[in-house]
Amino acid sequence: RSMYNQFVPDLWSKVAYPSLKPLNPWFDDLLRRLNFIGDWIEHNQPPVFWLSGFFFPQGFMTANLQNHARKYGLPIDTVSFCHEMMADPLDDLTAQPPDGCYIHGLFLEGGRWDRRKRSLVDPRPKELFSPMPVIHLVPEQYKQEPTEGIYRCGVYKILTRAGVLSTTGHSTNFVFWLAVPSNKPTIWRNALVSETNNQVKFCDQDYWIKGGVAAFLALRY
């Protein structure tokens, strides 16, 4: 009955990654994920990683920080990511960066990235989602949090924006906070539990907060 109605069977979805796709797009996505991992095994690491293709993307990001910490002999708890929006198209990036990694596969809801302005801007009319550029995750020791000009954009696996706390201590849906450059006015807000346990304030932009702008690794189609 599930296959007749284009639903992913419960027997599969219980052991699979979160997804809102109907059966046919879900199966195409599964094959793409398998090809992504297969190509990695057969041809070595890709220059740009498809973040959406990971079952547990937080684990991949943590492993990248660990590799950087080992490379330079740094304590792992002092290293975190800065985010750089790349101007180069995906196909033009044919080599890995010296440090960190390139990722792609994110989609924005409620906004879009303007390559010319290098800023988050309002979406076009009737545009529900827009692709994000390739992002360079740059490991940095004792990273200084920005004081202006960024929107702290939540990145989720799927569109529901809701998840549960798994046994690993991570959400089953939320992935990370992405600092997206924007020219809107800056505000300061209290940190959320998903950001840090410290009582600190982060700069943000209420224009995008009120718009509910967020990024996702997968859509419904």
Residue pairs with C-beta under 8 A, 6 or more apart in sequence:
2 8
2 9
2 10
2 23
3 9
3 23
6 22
6 23
6 24
7 22
7 23
8 16
8 19
8 21
8 22
8 23
8 26
13 19
16 30
17 55
17 157
18 157
18 158
18 163
18 172
18 173
18 218
19 26
19 29
19 158
19 218
20 158
20 159
20 160
20 218
20 219
20 220
21 29
21 218
21 219
21 220
21 221
22 220
25 220
25 221
29 218
32 53
33 53
36 46
36 50
36 53
37 53
39 46
40 46
45 96
47 93
47 94
47 95
47 96
47 102
48 90
48 93
48 102
48 103
48 104
48 134
49 60
49 101
49 102
49 103
49 104
50 103
50 104
50 105
51 57
51 60
51 103
51 104
51 105
51 106
51 175
51 217
52 105
52 106
52 217
52 218
53 105
54 60
56 168
56 170
57 157
57 175
57 217
58 168
58 170
58 175
58 176
61 81
61 137
61 176
64 100
64 101
64 137
64 139
65 76
65 79
65 80
65 81
65 139
66 76
68 74
68 79
68 99
68 100
68 139
69 75
69 76
69 79
69 139
71 99
72 141
74 141
78 141
78 142
79 139
79 140
79 141
80 139
80 140
80 143
81 100
81 137
81 138
81 139
81 140
81 143
81 176
82 137
82 138
82 139
82 140
82 143
82 179
83 135
83 136
83 137
83 138
83 178
83 179
83 180
84 135
84 136
84 138
85 113
85 118
85 132
85 133
85 134
85 135
85 136
85 180
85 181
86 93
86 102
86 133
86 134
86 135
86 136
87 115
87 118
87 133
88 134
89 134
90 104
90 134
93 102
93 134
96 102
97 136
97 138
99 138
99 139
100 136
100 137
100 138
100 139
101 136
101 137
102 134
102 135
102 136
102 137
103 134
103 135
103 137
104 132
104 133
104 134
104 135
105 217
106 131
106 132
106 135
106 155
106 178
106 215
106 216
106 217
107 129
107 130
107 131
107 132
107 215
107 216
107 217
107 219
108 120
108 123
108 129
108 130
108 131
108 132
108 153
108 213
108 214
108 215
109 128
109 129
109 159
109 212
109 213
109 214
109 215
109 216
110 123
110 208
110 211
110 212
110 213
110 214
111 120
111 121
111 122
111 123
111 130
111 208
111 211
111 213
112 120
112 121
112 122
112 123
112 124
112 127
112 130
113 119
113 120
113 121
113 130
113 132
113 133
113 180
114 120
114 121
115 133
117 183
118 181
119 181
119 182
119 183
120 151
120 153
120 180
120 181
120 182
120 184
120 208
120 213
123 130
124 130
129 216
129 219
132 215
135 178
145 202
145 203
146 179
146 203
147 186
147 203
148 186
148 203
149 181
149 182
149 183
149 186
150 179
150 180
150 181
150 182
150 203
150 204
150 205
151 179
151 180
151 182
151 184
151 204
151 205
151 208
151 209
151 213
152 177
152 178
152 179
152 195
152 202
152 204
153 177
153 178
153 179
153 180
153 208
153 213
153 214
153 215
154 161
154 174
154 177
154 178
154 194
154 214
154 215
155 174
155 175
155 176
155 177
155 178
155 214
155 215
155 216
155 217
156 163
156 173
156 174
156 175
156 214
156 215
156 216
156 217
157 163
157 172
157 173
157 174
157 175
157 216
157 217
157 218
158 173
158 216
158 217
158 218
159 216
159 218
159 219
159 220
160 173
161 173
161 174
161 214
162 173
163 171
163 172
163 173
163 174
164 171
164 172
165 171
165 172
166 172
171 194
174 194
175 217
177 194
177 195
178 215
182 205
182 207
182 208
184 205
184 207
184 208
185 205
185 206
185 207
186 203
186 204
186 205
187 203
187 204
187 205
187 206
188 201
188 202
188 203
188 204
189 201
189 202
189 204
190 199
190 200
190 201
191 198
191 199
191 200
191 201
191 202
195 202
